[in-house]
Amino acid sequence: MALGEPESPRKGWGRMNTYEAKIEEKKERYLELAEKNKAESDRRFETSRKMADAIPFGQPILVGHHSEGRDRNYRARITGQFEKAIECDEKAKYYEGKAASVGTAGISSDDPNGVVKLKEKLEKLEAMQELYKGINKAIKNGSDIELKRLGLNDAQIVEIKKTDFCGRVGIPSYKLTNNNAVMRSTKKRIEELENKSGDVTSSWKIGDVEVIDNVEENRLQVVFPAIPSEEIRGKLKVSGFRWCPTSGCWQRMRSNAARYALEYALVIKA
């Protein structure tokens, strides 16, 4: 871990909660899809290779011969198998990338332990800010002893006292500024999640459409009595709502913005 880089808030946690288990399941699904497409790609590559081996090396299509049509169709099937193999290989890489990105977006508001993890993150950020200030003060005083008291070893002390491209030594001011900005945003997220913790699930009607403010799922859900029109579906998608087959509704993460977006989506021009 580099100097000044806080550890992941997940590190040190024991048994996974429901949200974390859901994330792991999602990652496993992507990996399964990647493996399935990779296997299909290999199968089609092998099929195209075997089909091509059946054609004598260098054998051209005999134009005008009774076999011309059959030969062209056969070669077209080889090309089709090869193209499908490439397509499946690209899908496999896509799902591998999706699996790798799952859970890397930071602490989600869906996580029931989100507030606790954010507070742990804030503690690390605050400790880091004090460390930054202590290092700069020790360098200004020319005290290697103080740097060692702060936990730096000899190699780190040599490195931290080197001048950068601007001739600065120690922790540059932009790092303190950036760390301070992350601290402020983390405090704001903690406050928002704590305010939401007292919410309860509620529902209301907009015409014949049922709207559910689902606190447990952290989603604003919209249930239509029948399949909505193409115009409504288009507006829902533009507004960030997505169809959820398991819940049988259109939904997006809870927020005031989600409510405003829903009002827009349900307006039909005369």
Number of C-alpha atoms within 10 A of each C-alpha: 6 6 12 17 10 15 13 13 18 14 7 8 9 7 8 12 12 13 16 18 12 12 15 16 12 16 20 14 15 21 20 16 19 24 18 15 22 21 16 19 24 16 14 21 20 15 16 21 14 12 16 16 10 8 13 8 8 6 7 10 14 12 11 8 9 9 11 14 13 11 17 14 11 15 16 12 15 20 15 14 21 20 16 17 24 18 15 21 21 16 19 24 17 16 20 18 14 16 21 13 11 14 14 8 7 10 18 16 18 18 16 16 15 19 22 13 19 21 16 15 22 21 14 19 21 16 13 19 18 13 18 21 14 17 25 19 15 18 18 11 10 12 12 18 10 16 22 15 12 15 12 17 13 12 8 13 17 11 12 20 17 12 11 11 7 7 7 13 16 20 19 13 13 9 13 17 12 11 18 16 12 16 19 13 13 18 16 12 18 20 13 13 16 13 10 15 13 8 12 10 13 11 12 12 11 10 8 11 15 15 21 18 22 18 18 12 14 18 20 25 26 24 18 14 8 8 9 14 10 9 13 16 18 13 19 24 15 12 19 15 24 16 16 12 8 6 10 12 18 21 26 21 19 19 14 10 10 19 16 11 17 22 12 14 20 17 11 10 5 3
